[in-house]
Amino acid sequence: MNSRVPLATALFREVGKNFFALLAGPLARLYVDALDTLEREAGQRNQGIDREEALALVEQVVEQHEDLVGVGDESVPQSATNRERARTVLDTLRAAGWLQEEARTDWQRLVFFDANGTHLLQALRKIAFPEAAFFSDKLVNVCVTLARCGELNLDALHDDPWAQIETCVENLQAGLTELRGMQKSIERHTKQQLAATTLQENLELFLDQFAERIGRTCYAQLVHARLPSRLADARRALESLSSHAELTSKMQSEVMRREPALSAEAAMARVRLRINDLEEMLHQVEPLADAIDRRTAEFARRSQGRFRYLQETTSENRARVQTFFETLNRHFAGQRVADVDALGLELPALRLHDARLFGGLESLYTPRLRRAAGEIEPLEDADPRQADRALAQLGNNMRDSLTTSRANRFVATLPGERGATWSSSDLLREHVHNDEDVASLIACLLHARSTDARFEVCVPRRDTEADAGDFDVKFQCRIERFTLVKK
């Protein structure tokens, strides 16, 4: 049975029931600004704030929120002064547990800010003013550390395996937090872009803020890190680690040394659970990185769409001209603009005397012409030499085409029965002597997955998930190394 105390029980044991209620009521904006002002002032003093000074600070906040007069608090009449409202706010904060008041023997009353309130207010400031997103090398360090401890090099963890696993878990948690911060920051920029009302604001968000804070910094580093290939190596190394009895026993001993109350079974369960947590977090990295790619693409698409919309609808001159002609249409419906001058109205002269396309009519899109299908007329009385030439050309084209049949014929010329294996290096050295043979080899690579193919092609790079493979050069052609198997 889990002996851990529920979060709600422990939380409301520390704070009162009205501690969080102030932040959700109709006067939440007033209370938050008052708390922010008092906490900043209290942080600069060690002896607390005099109550009169605290009242003066809260009164300034009340003056900034005059739109909230008479909202949510029926105990304060609308005719009350700002000083009286400030006193009510201060007493409400003290009753909710945000403030503590101390009366001294010299009749001085000091106000102290509660420590729990300081922690929560710091969290609120981080939400309201988020830090710039960044991508450090924590995830890369985890992948490199685990990759060094692959199946052939597990001795890299032999000195202190439990400490290195704990460090990997901490770095991986911090790296996932960075990725989520990047995702949230891109989402925030997207919302700001959709709310942009001018072209200047649109371009500043895209070219200055997003490009500087996301594009050139954390997103570029994320792409440069090449996480997919690194994560694959890290996962394989972790599988080898979980089945290594000596290292798991050593980690078990280290856990029991740190926590003597644990039994051997519980310590081993702790080790298995930590390795499993590490593996699960590794699987979370790639989906988060993919989500960041999608959100970045969505931001670029929405920025472009918003720019076009603002470009078409928010031009000041366009709005003036549109208003002018709408006024004319409303007052002189059914008449021509040339006849309006006859009425004696002094309208401003039109400055747009001619309208043309900058690129001419040629800049407009012209639809493609579709020709009607006609009957195929057979050739009659053709010259025999032309017919022989056409047949010869058709035969050459069929012979030179890279088909599955050509690939099968090339494989059939190779010695060996079914199951015979040929490396690309041996094929290039012994059976590729001219351009025709190179074309046949290319046909094998093109149709390796065809159902009619009588052979299989295996690429070592695909099996090892390496970033780049090895190549051989033949007749100025670079061919990646592979293995061909007869079927």
KEBALUM-495255 format. One record per residue: residue in one letter; x, y, z of N, C-alpha, C in turn. Coordinates in steps of 0.02 Angstrom, whole numbers, plus 50000, padded with zeros to 5 digits. Atoms other than C-alpha are relative to their C-alpha. Layout:
<rs>
AXYZXYZXYZ...
</rs>
This chain:
<rs>
M500434994050000500005000050000500445006250000N499594994050006500685017149953499895004550060S500044995949940501075027350109500085007349985R499914993050017501305043450014499365004050014V500574995849984500175057550075499755003349935P500264996750060499015064249936500195007449998L499784993150009499515081049866499505004950030A500494995449975497875089549909500005000350076T500005000249927497955083850090500595003950028A499404996449976499735090050114499985007449984L500014993050020499415106250019499545004150045F500474996049961497875112050113500124999250075R499765000149931498715107050275500455005950013E499534994449995499975120850240499655006849991V500324993750015498825134350169499254999450012G500715000049987497035139450202499594999049937K500445001450057495535136150091499925006149956N500074993850040495485154450034500665002349969F499344998050025497325154849987499995000849924F500034999950073496995150849804499365003349974A500644997350023495215157549797500065007249977L499914993050021495835175549783500225000649928L499734999750068496665171449618499504998049947A500515002250047495055165149539499375004150003G500604996049993493795178349593499995005949952P500064994250045493195194049504500535005450012L499484995149985494535204549591500704996949996A499355003550003495965192749544500555004649975R499484995650026496885206049443500245004950053L499814995449946496855218049590500434996550052Y499635003549949497455205049714500704998049975V499355002150026498845198649601500495005949997D499564994250004499545216149571500195002550070A499844998049932499425220249756500514995450031L499515004849974500345204349803500685001049968D499364999050034501675207649673500365006150027T499694993949974501975225249738500254998950072L499795001249930502035219749921500594995350004E499465004949996503175204949888500665003149977R499394996750022504425215549791500285004750054E499794995549947504465228249931500264996150060A499785004049942504605214950067500664996649987G499375003250015506045206749976500605004550010Q499444995349989507085222450001500085001950073R499974998249929506765223350188500034993650041N499955005849956507225211450326499545000550061Q500404999049939506125218950462499265000749985G500704999450017504465218650370499825007049977I500244993650025503415232950303499515002950051D500474996749955502535245450413499314999949968R500685000750026500655243650396499785006149960E500194994050036500445261750343500335000249931E499675000250065501725259450205499674994849955A500345005050040500875243450150499335002549974L500634997150023499215252750143500115004949943A499854995350054500005266250035500164996349935L499845003850060500695253149915499374996949969V500615003150025499025244149901499545005549972E500424994650026498145260949877500205002049929Q499774998650068499215264349724499744994849950V500265005350043498695247549653499255000849989V500724999050006496855251249688499855005649951E500104994550047497015267649592500104997749928Q499885002550068497675257949442499434995549976H500555004450018496135246649446499335003250018E500624996649986494745259349459499414996849964D500545003350036493745249049334499694994450041L500265005349958493505236049472499635002650061V500364997249942492625247849592499304997150003G500665002849991491095239349662499904993249971V500055006750031491475222649580500214994850051G499835005949962491435206749680500015000750075D499964999349927491515214149855499435004650022E500594996249980489825219549924500115003450067S499894997049934490565223850094500285007149995V499714993450010491405239350022499525004049957P500464996050041490175252749962500375003649944Q499684996650057490495261349797500245007050018S499794993349979490655277949888500634999950043A499405000449957492155271649988500605003049963T499394997150028493835280149962500494994549982N499485004950018495345271649888500384997550061R499665002149938496115271350062499604994550035E500425005149968494645261550129500014993549961R499965006150041494695249449983500684996650010A499345002949989496565247050010500034996450067R500015003349935496255242950193499624993449996T500395006250009494945230050142500424994749964V499575004750037496155222150016500544997250045L499465002249956497545221350145499744995050051D500295004649951496415213150275499814993449967T500185006250035495795200550145500614995749987L499385003750012497575195650099500274996950064R499755002749936498025193550282499564994250023A500455005449979496485182950316500094993749958A499905005850044496865171650167500664996750011G499365003249985498615168150231500585002549958W499454997450040499625178050105500465004650040L499634995349958500185190850235499954998150073Q500005001049928500625189950417500135006950033E499944993549967500455204750535500234999050072E499715000549933501435207350694499955006750035A500074993949961501045220150830500565000150053R499444999349953502525226350932499795004250060T500164996449939502605234251103499995007549990D500004992850013502915251451028499415002049956W500614998850039501205250450942500125000149925Q499865000450072502045247750776499754993249973R500275006150031501195235150662500374998749934L499605001850058502285226250535499654994549960V500305004850046501715216250383500574996049968F499515004550030502705201050325499654995949946F500265004150055502475191250165500124992750015D499955007049985502135172750187500484996549952A499505003550042503505160950123499664995949945N500355003750051502255149850033499745004549944G500224995350050501545165049947500565002349954T499434998150041503285169849887500144994749947H499885005450049503515152749805499475000249944L500525000050050501835153749717500045006249955L499954993950039502105171749662500584999549951Q499455001150047503775167049585499794995749941A500265004250054502895153449486499545004049954L500444995950041501575165949428500395004849956R499584995550041502935177949369500324996249942K499715003950054503745164049268499484998549946I500525001250049502075160349186499855006449961A500174993750033501725178649149500575002649957F499414997750038503495182749091500464994149988P499605006050011504175166549020500705001649975E499314999250023506035164948994500074997849928A499885001950070506735163348820500154992649995A499895007150010506695145648754500724998849978F499315001750019508385137148734500064992449997F499865007150007509085120248687500734998950015S499315001249980510645114948780500214993049975D499735006450023511705099348755499844994350049K500155005349951510885089148895499784993649966L500235006050034509975077148779500574996849961V499435002750038511525075348671500484996550047N499555003149951512575071648826499744993250023V500295006449980511365057948879500114994849945C499925004750055511415049948707500724997949992V499295001650007513315050948698500224995550057T499815004149943513505043848874499764992849993L500275006750008512375029148838500304996449940A499715003250060513105026248664500704997450014R499335002449982514845024648740499974993450038C500085006149960514165010648848499614994949960G500345004850042513594999948703500174992950021E499925007149984513624981148699500734998050005L499295001850001515504980748665500415004350047N499604995549958515994994348788499625001650064L500364999049938514964992048945500465001650059D499534998449946516544994349048500035007550014A500004992849989516305013149027499585001950061L500414998749941514995012149167500254996250061H499805004649948516005000349275500205003650064D499754996649940516725013449394499435002050047D500554997749958515115021349457499365000049959P500575000350046513615015349356499375003550026W500624997149974512215021049473500015007649996A499954992750003512845039049481499925002449928Q500074997950070512985039849291499294999249975I500705000950019511225032849269499575005650029E500374994649969510555045649393500125006649964T499854993950037511455059549300499655000149932C500355000550064510715053449135499265001550009V500714998749988508965053649210499885007450012E500084992849987509185071449276500085004149936N499894996350063509885077749110499434998849951L500555001550046508505068949014499375003750021Q500594996249977507155076749123500085007449983A499894993050017507945093849099499945001149925G500064999350073508075090948911499284999849976L500715000250018506245086048898499645006550020T500294993649980505795101748995500185005449950E499804995150051506785111948869499604999249936L500405001150060505865103948724499285002450010R500684997549988504185107448805499985007650003G499964992750001504735125348834500055002849930M499984997950070505185126948650499324999549968Q500665001050029503495119848601499515005450024K500444994849973502585132048717500185006849972S499794993550026503615146648654499785000949928I500234999550070503205142748472499255001049999E500724999049996501365141348518499835007150021R500114993149979501465158248606500125004849943H499874995650058502245166448453499464999349947T500545000950049500895158848343499385003950020K500574996149976499525166548451500115007549990Q499844992950010500405183348446499965001949927Q500024998550071500555182248258499295000549975L500704999650020498705178748237499665006350026A500294993849972498335194048345500325006349972A499664994150028499485205548245499515004049958T500474995650036498545220548174500335004349948T499654996150050499895228948070500554995849968L499465003550034501185223347945500655000650039Q499394999249961502565230448055500034995050058E500025004949945502015219748202500094992949974N499935006650030501875204548089500724998449983L499315001150020503635206548020500474999950060E499585000149940504385210448191499954993350035L500085006549968503655194448262500374994549961F499715005450041504265183948117500765000849991L499304999150017505945191648073500445001550060D499594998049942506515198448241499924995250059Q500105003949939505725189448387500074992549988F499985007250010505425172048318500674997749971A499375002150031506975171248209500585000450049E499454999149953508085177648349499954995350060R500095003849938507335168248498499914992549987I500155007050014506825151948413500424997549941G499725002850061507465149948236500754999350002R499265000150004509315154548250500324996950062T499695002549937509565147948427499794992850013C500165006849977508635133148498499784995449943Y500235004550053507795126448340500574997949955A499425001850041509395127148238500444994950036Q499605004849962510325118048377499654993250005L500375006349999508935105048387500104996149935V499905003350064509105101248202500724997549993H499295001850006511005101048212500184994150045A499835005449953510965088648358499894993049971R500145006650032510315074448244499784994950053L500245004249945509325066848387499754993149979P500275006750016508455052548292500534994549998S499485005150004510075043248252500344998950067R499695000749934510815046848424499554996150048L500465003549955509255040748513499984992549985A499995007150016509295024248418500604996550032D499415002949969511075020948478499914999650076A500094999949927510605025948656499524994550023R500495005249981509105014048660500314993049996R499665006650005510154999348598500494999050058A499535000749943511475002848731499634998850065L500385000949939510135003848865499734992950005E500225007049999509454986748815500574995450022S499435004049979511204979548834500145000950074L499864998749929511394987849003499514996350045S500505003249958509754980849072500114992450007S499885007249996510334963049035500704998350025H499325001149976512094965249107499964998850076A500105001849930512054956049274500505003450046E499494997249956513694962849342499865007350016L500124992949989513244981149318499365001150041T500614999349959511474979149386500124998150073S499845001849931512174970449540500405005550034K499604994649971513414984449565499565006050017M500474994649986512014997249553499564998350060Q500395002249943511004986949676500385001250065S499604999049940512424987549801500065007450017E499954992949988512595006349779499355002850030V500644997849972510735009049812499934997850072M500045002449931510824998249969500485003750045R499534996249960512345007950028499715006850018R500294993449988511415024450010499374999550044E500605000949960509805017750087500034993250034P499915006549966510245003950213499344996550018A500645003149980508405001150256499704995849944L500295003750056508044993950083500274992850000S499785006950009508104975250054500324999249932A499675001250064509054967449910499495000049943E500525000150053507434964449813499755007049985A500244993250011506844982249839500525004349964A499474996250034508544989249786500044998149926M499985002050071508544978749627499395002649963A500604997150032506754984449592500105007449986R499854993050011507355002349614500445000949938V499554999650058508734999349486499614998749935R500395001650060507544991149361499525005749983L500484994650012506285005149384500355006149971R499634994250025507605018549354500204999049927I499825001450070508215010149194499385000449956N500634999750039506405008449137499785007249990D500174992950007506095026849173500435003349947L499544997250049507615031349071499804998049929E500215002350066507015020748927499365003449977E500634996850018505255028248931500125007349982M499874993050017505945045948932500365000749934L499674999950065507055041948784499484999549944H500525000750051505485036848688499585006449994Q500394993850004504705053848728500345005549961V499634994550030506075064148648499805001049927E500134999350072505735060348465499305002749985P500664996950013503845063748470499985007550016L499994992849984504185080448556500375003949946A499634996650054505485085048424499585000549937D500444999850059504255080548286499455005250009A500524994949987502915091248369500285007049992I499694993450009504125105948373500085001649926D499954998950073504445103648186499335002049971R500664998450027502585103748150499775007050022R500214993349976502265119148258500415005549966T499604995050035503715128348176499755001149930A500284999350067503015124648004499335003550002E500654996749994501295129948063500085007550013F499884992949988501995146448129500195003549935A499804996950064502825150047961499405000749953R500584999750045501225145947867499515005350023R500474995049975500125156547980500285007049995S499694993450008501375170947975499915002549928Q500084998150069501315170947786499275001849984G500704998550011499415170147785499795006550032R500174993749966499275184247912500305005949963F499684994650038500495194847811499585001849938R500414998850060499455192747653499345003450019Y500644997149979497855196747747500095007450018L499894993149981498565212547825500195004349941Q499794996350059499335217647661499405002149957E500574998650042497655216947576499465004250034T500574996949966496515223947710500165006050044T499854994849951497455236047823500375005949970S499674994350030498165248247697499595006350013E500354993849982497725265947751499705003249938N500264997050061497545272547574499424996049972R500545004250025496475257747525499365001350040A500594998749959495315261047672499695006849983R500274993450017495145279547625499634999849934V500335000450065494745275747444499354996050005Q500605004049992493515262347496499445004050033T500494995849967492635274447614499725005349953F500224994950047492565287747478499484997249951F500475002850049491725276547350499374997250033E500615002249965490545269147478499545005850014T500414993949989489965286847519499665002149936L500304998350064489695290347335499434995249982N500525004850016488715274447311499385000950044R500564999249955487635278347462499585006149983H500364993850014487185296147410499785000749927F500154999050071487185294647221499914993249966A500125006750027486565277047189499675000649931G500285000150067486185273747005500285005249953Q499704994850043487225288346938500734998349986R499305000950017488935289346858500425005250036V499554995249967490445297846936500075006349960A499934994150043490555309546785499415004850010D500594995849991488785315946822499975003250069V500024997349932489145319447005500235007250001D499744993250002490125335346962499465005049979A500534995450023488555342646880499565002450057L500424998049943487715343547050500315005750040G499694994449965488945356947106500364998150064L499645002249940489805346547240500745000749990E499274999250004491635350447276500324993850028L499685006249980492355332947282500755000449985P499285000050015494235330047291500144996749932A499835002750066495035326747123500314993050007L499725006749999495445308647085500725000249976R499305000150019497325306147082500194993849961L499875006150038497215288947006499705000949931H500244998450067497095293646823500014994149953D499965005850045497525276746748500194993950042A499855006349964497645258746806500244994949950R499715005150044498755245946724500364994850043L499615005349967499665229946768500735001549990F499284998550005501495232446807500354995449951G499685004950044501965216746713499654999049934G500375001050061500725218746572499534994150004L500465005750001499425206146524500364993350002E499625006250000500805193246504500124997450071S499895002249931500975192746695499404996250028L500595003649977499215185646713500064992649984Y499995007250011498945167146725499574998249939T500385002450058498405159346561499894992650006P500135007249992497545142546572500304996149942R499725004350051498305128146478499474998049949L500445002050054497555123746312499974992449996R500095007250006496845106346299499814998349929R500145002150068496895098046131499544994050001A500465005650005495525086346078500374993849975A499685006250022496035068146060499784998249929G500145001750069496145062645880500144992649986E499885006950020496195046245789500724999049979I499325001650020497875037845764499974997349928E500015001950070498155036745579500594995349985P499455004650015499155021545523500425002649941L499544998150054500675024145412499894995349941E500095003950061500395018345235500575001649952D499474999350051501705015445103500635003150031A499394997449968503135018645226500614997349965D499365002150029504915017845164500274994250040P499725005849962505665000745212500595002050043R499414997949961507255009345270499775003750063Q500254996549941506255020645388499704995150050A500295005049955505305005645456500534996150036D499465003649968506914996045487500355004350052R499674995549953507675011345570499575000850063A500444999349941506155013445684500004993850043L499985006249962506164995145732500664999350038A499355000449967508024995945770500045004750060Q500014995349944507785011445878499564997550057L500435002849948506335003145970500344994350037G499645005549968507394987746001500555002650046N499484997249956508824998346070499715003050063N500324997049941507635007746186499784994650049M500225005549956506914991446253500594996650033R499415003249972508644984046276500335004450054D499684995449953509294999646365499565001950059S500444998149945507775001846479500174996050062L499825003149936508074998046663499394996450028T500585003949980506754984646687500204994550048T499875005749955506564970246808500304994249962S499735005450040506924958046668500755000949989R499294998850010508594966246634500394998550064A499675001449936509034965246820500054992550011N499985007349991508564946746825500504996749953R499515002850046509614943046670500715001150025F499334998649973511114951446750500164995450059V499895004349942510894941546911500094992749977A499945006950024510694925446811500714998549974T499325001150026512424927946735500514999150057L499535000749944513214927946909500054992750020P499925007049979513934911146965499694998850069G500295001849935513124902047110499274998449993E500705002050000511454894147150499605004650046R500434996149957510014900547255500325000850069G499704998449936510624909147413500715002649995A499324997450009512294914247338500015007550015T499954993049978512874930947407500595003449965W499494996150033513854944347316500025006950032S499924993249976514554960347389500075004749940S499964995250054514474976147285500725001049977S499304999250020516374977547289500224994449953D499825005550045516564960147211499655000649933L500364999150063515234963847080500345005249957L499684994750038516084980047028500684997849973R499325002050020517784971647019499984994449948E499985006050042517314955346928499484999849944H500555000950048515674957846834499765006549969V500194993650029515524976346792500605002649961H499434998350043516634980346642499865005949954N500164994450045515714994046545499375003450026D500594996249979514265006346553499374995749999E500595004450003513014992646504499934996150066D500025003749937513494982646659499805004650058V500194995349948513334998246767499245001349999A500734999050006511575001046698499624993950026S500335006149974511124982846738500024999950076L499954999849928511764985146915499515005150030I500484995049978510705000946933499294997149997A500655003250005509204990846873499874995450060C500075004249941509524978647015499815004150061L500154995849942509494992747142499305003049995L500664997050007507915000247068499444995050014H500545004949996506904984047067500134994750054A499845004949948507594975547224499384997950039R500605001549962505884976447309499424997649955S500535002350045504904970847155499834992650013T500215006949989503894954847171500284995349946D499725004150053504634948747006500754999250005A499275000249994506434951247063500214993150027R499735006549979507434935147082500635000950043F499414998449959508644942947204499765004750056E500124995349946508724953447363500625004350007V499454995349989509784968747404499975002250073C499954997949930510354972447583500525005550005V499554994249990511134989247630500225000150073P499775000049930512224988847787499805006250039R500174993949964511855006947828499304999850028R500695000449976509995003147845499954995650062D500025004549942510324989047968500305003250062T499664996849942511494999348078499725006950015E500294993349990510465015548060500545005350004A499464995150001512075024948022499795006049957D500174994050037512025042647954500254999849928A499715000350067513135038947803500324993249990G499705006550016513755023347715500655000749962D499385000150039515305018247620499834999349926F500124999850071515445020447432500594997149962D499505002250049516385012447287499915004049937V500014995950061516835021747128500164995449940K499915003950062516665013746955499745004149942F500184996150059516665023046790499685006750020Q500224993549976516435039746880499314999850033C500625000849963514915032846973500154998050072R499925001749930514835032447163499414995650021I500525004949983513865016947220500104997950073E499965001949930513475013947403500044992450006R499875007149992514034996947463499364996350022F500585004049984512704983447471500184992649990T499915007250009512504964547468499414997349960L500525002850044511554955147331499954992550013V500135007149985510764938047370499544997249947K500435003350049510064926347239499414996750034K500605003249973508294919847268499834993849959
</rs>
